[in-house]
Amino acid sequence: NDPASHIDARDRVLTDDELQAIWQGCEDDHFGRIIRLLMLTGARRDEIGGLEWQELDLDSGLLTIPGDRTKNHHALQLTLPEEAISILRTAPRRDGRGGRPTPAARSRARGAAS
């Protein structure tokens, strides 16, 4: 009963209603922040899930992902929208978590329980 079964997966995009439902379904936790940042940046899951504070310049609104973390192995610099900057400014900074604004994704990606 997939209404998009006739559309090639690479051609399928979420509708505005689907995007709104996902956004509203996000909680104010690490996973909710990850999902919202994915939606706002268009970055890949592991690029946001592995995000480190040192890759961010919130004052300039820039995210720089080093080439060793991108699919094509080229550094990627993104201008962050204001909403993404706001989300990142509210992310807790936790000692001992590798300096990541999205620490839960790191353990999830390795198959560990949070």
C-alpha positions as CSV (number, residue, x, y, z in Angstrom):
1,N,0.0,0.0,0.0
2,D,2.9,2.4,-0.8
3,P,1.4,5.4,-2.6
4,A,4.9,6.1,-4.1
5,S,5.5,2.6,-5.3
6,H,5.5,3.8,-8.9
7,I,8.2,6.3,-8.3
8,D,11.9,5.4,-8.5
9,A,13.5,5.7,-5.0
10,R,16.0,8.4,-6.2
11,D,13.1,10.5,-7.7
12,R,10.9,10.3,-4.6
13,V,11.0,13.4,-2.3
14,L,9.0,14.0,0.8
15,T,5.9,16.1,0.5
16,D,5.5,19.3,2.5
17,D,3.0,17.4,4.7
18,E,5.4,14.6,5.3
19,L,8.2,17.0,6.2
20,Q,5.9,18.8,8.6
21,A,4.8,15.6,10.3
22,I,8.5,14.5,10.7
23,W,9.5,17.9,12.1
24,Q,6.7,18.0,14.6
25,G,7.4,14.4,15.6
26,C,10.9,15.2,16.6
27,E,11.5,15.4,20.3
28,D,13.9,17.8,21.9
29,D,16.7,15.2,22.3
30,H,19.8,14.2,20.4
31,F,17.8,12.1,17.8
32,G,15.3,14.9,17.2
33,R,18.1,17.4,16.7
34,I,19.8,15.0,14.2
35,I,16.7,14.5,12.2
36,R,16.0,18.3,12.0
37,L,19.6,19.0,11.1
38,L,19.4,16.4,8.3
39,M,16.3,18.1,7.0
40,L,17.8,21.5,7.2
41,T,21.2,20.8,5.7
42,G,20.6,17.9,3.2
43,A,23.8,16.3,4.6
44,R,24.2,12.6,4.9
45,R,23.3,10.7,8.1
46,D,26.9,10.0,9.1
47,E,28.0,13.5,8.4
48,I,25.5,14.9,10.9
49,G,25.7,11.9,13.3
50,G,29.4,12.3,13.5
51,L,29.4,16.0,13.7
52,E,32.1,17.5,16.0
53,W,32.0,20.9,17.6
54,Q,35.3,21.8,15.9
55,E,33.6,21.5,12.5
56,L,31.2,24.2,13.4
57,D,31.6,28.0,13.3
58,L,28.2,29.1,14.6
59,D,29.1,32.8,14.6
60,S,29.8,32.6,10.9
61,G,27.0,30.0,10.3
62,L,29.4,27.5,8.7
63,L,29.7,23.7,8.9
64,T,32.9,22.3,7.5
65,I,32.9,18.5,7.2
66,P,36.5,17.1,6.5
67,G,37.0,15.0,3.4
68,D,37.6,11.9,5.5
69,R,34.0,12.0,6.6
70,T,32.3,12.6,3.2
71,K,31.3,10.1,0.5
72,N,33.5,11.7,-2.2
73,H,36.4,12.3,0.2
74,H,36.3,16.1,-0.5
75,A,35.8,18.6,2.3
76,L,32.3,20.0,2.4
77,Q,31.4,23.5,3.6
78,L,27.8,24.3,4.2
79,T,26.2,27.6,5.1
80,L,23.8,26.8,8.0
81,P,20.3,28.2,8.0
82,E,19.4,30.2,11.1
83,E,17.2,27.3,12.4
84,A,20.1,24.9,12.3
85,I,22.3,27.3,14.1
86,S,19.6,27.7,16.8
87,I,19.3,23.9,17.1
88,L,23.1,23.6,17.5
89,R,23.3,26.4,20.0
90,T,20.9,24.6,22.3
91,A,22.6,21.2,22.0
92,P,24.3,20.3,25.3
93,R,28.0,20.2,25.4
94,R,29.1,17.1,27.3
95,D,32.5,16.2,28.5
96,G,33.9,12.8,27.6
97,R,31.7,12.5,24.5
98,G,34.3,13.3,21.9
99,G,33.2,16.9,21.4
100,R,30.1,16.0,19.5
101,P,26.8,18.0,19.4
102,T,25.0,14.8,18.4
103,P,26.7,12.2,20.7
104,A,23.8,9.7,20.6
105,A,24.3,9.0,16.9
106,R,27.8,7.9,17.5
107,S,26.9,5.0,19.8
108,R,23.8,4.2,17.7
109,A,25.9,3.9,14.5
110,R,28.1,1.4,16.3
111,G,25.2,-0.7,17.3
112,A,25.4,0.1,21.0
113,A,22.3,0.9,23.0
114,S,21.9,4.4,24.2
